[in-house]
Amino acid sequence: DDPEKLAAFQARIDAGEKIEPKDWMPEGYRKTLIRQIGQHAHSEIVGQLPEGNWITRAPTLERKAILLAKVQDEAGHGLYLYCAAETLGVSRDEITEMLLDGRMKYSSIFNYPTLNWADIGAVGWLVDGAAIMNQVPLQRTSFGPYSRAMIRICKEESFHQRQGYDAIRKMAEGTPEQKKMAQDALNRLWYPSLMMFGPSDKDSVHSAQSMAWKIKMNTNDELRQKFVDQTVPQAEYLGLTIPDPDLKWNEERGHYDYTDPDWSEFFEVIKGNGPCNVDRLAARNKAWDDGAWVRDGLLAHAKKKATRQHA
Ligand code: 3HC
C-alpha cells in the first residue's frame, strides 16, 4: 500500500473516525475484518447448537420460551454480522463455505457439550457473560458496519446473561442434587469460558495490529481478567466454587489472581480436535445441504421474475 494513503488512514483511525465500506482501506485491514467478523458470525450460528439441543427438553414452558427467544436472537446476531462482512466484498456463500470446510473458525467454547439443564444456565451466565465482556468494547470499533452491528447485539446480550444466571441460581438454591449439577456445570465450563478471550497476549498474533486499527479495543488478557473479577463474586453469591484452588484476591493488583486455562487444550480445540468439533461442523454441513432446495427455488423464482420484467 501507498505510504501516504496508509498514514492518512491511520490518522483517521487515531482520530476515532468510522471507516465505511466505500472508504479506502489497507488490504490487511479488510482481510482482518473479514476474518474477525466472519468468525464472530460463525460463532453466533454454531453457538445455537449446544443450546438448541435443550429447547425440547427445558424443564418448564417458561424456560422453553426464554431459551427459544435467546437461540433465535443468536441467529439474528449472525445475520447482522454476515451483512457487515458482506460490505467488505465477501459473499455470504463464500464465507459459509469457509466455515463448512474448516478454513474459518468459530469460538472454541461451542466445541464443548451441554450435558444437562444446569449447563444451559452456566452457558448463559458464563459464555454470554464472557461474550458481553468481549463485545461491549467492540461497539467502538473503527469499522462502521461492525460497530453498528455490535451496538444492536449488545442490547440483547444482557438478557442472554441474565436468563442463564437466573436458571443456574434456581438450581444452586434448589435441592442438593440440583446444587451438585450447578457446581458440576461450573467445573466443566469455567476454563473453556476463559479460553473464549483468546490465547495469552504473548501468544496473540493479531492483537498488536488489530489494536492499532481499533479492530480490537482491549488485549485478550485484559478482558479475561475483567471477566474473572466480575464472575467470582457472582459464583460466591450462588454458593458455588470456582474450580481453581489458586484463585485469590490480590489487593496490590486490585484483581483476582487466577490459573490460566490449559493452552495446549485450547490450541487442540481450535485446530479442530475438541470434544464436539466434528458434530458441530457435521450439523452445519447437513443444514447447508438440507437447505439447498430452498436456495435453488428462491434463485429460480428470482430469475423467472427478472426475465418477466425484461420481457
Ligand atoms: N475460539 C476460536 N479461535 C480463537 C479463539 C477462540 N476463543 N481465540 C483466538 N482464536 C484464534 C484467532 O481467530 C486466531 O486464529 P486465526 O488467525 O485463524 O483467526 C488465533 O486464535 C490467534 O488469536 P489472536 O488473539 O491473535 O486472534 P484475534 O486478535 O482475532 O483475537 C478474539 C481473538 C478475541 C476472539 C477476537 O477475534 C474477537 O474479539 N472476535 C470478535 C468477538 C468474538 O468472536 N467473540 C466470541 C464469540 S461471540 C459469542 O460467544 C456468541 C455469544 O452470543 C454467545
Residues whose N, C-alpha, C, O or C-beta is under 5 A from the ligand:
A	BS01	3HC	Q36 Q39 H40 S43 E44 G47 K105 Y106 S107 S108 V127 D128 A131 N134 M195 M196 F197 G198 P199 D203 S204 V205 H206 S207 S210 I270
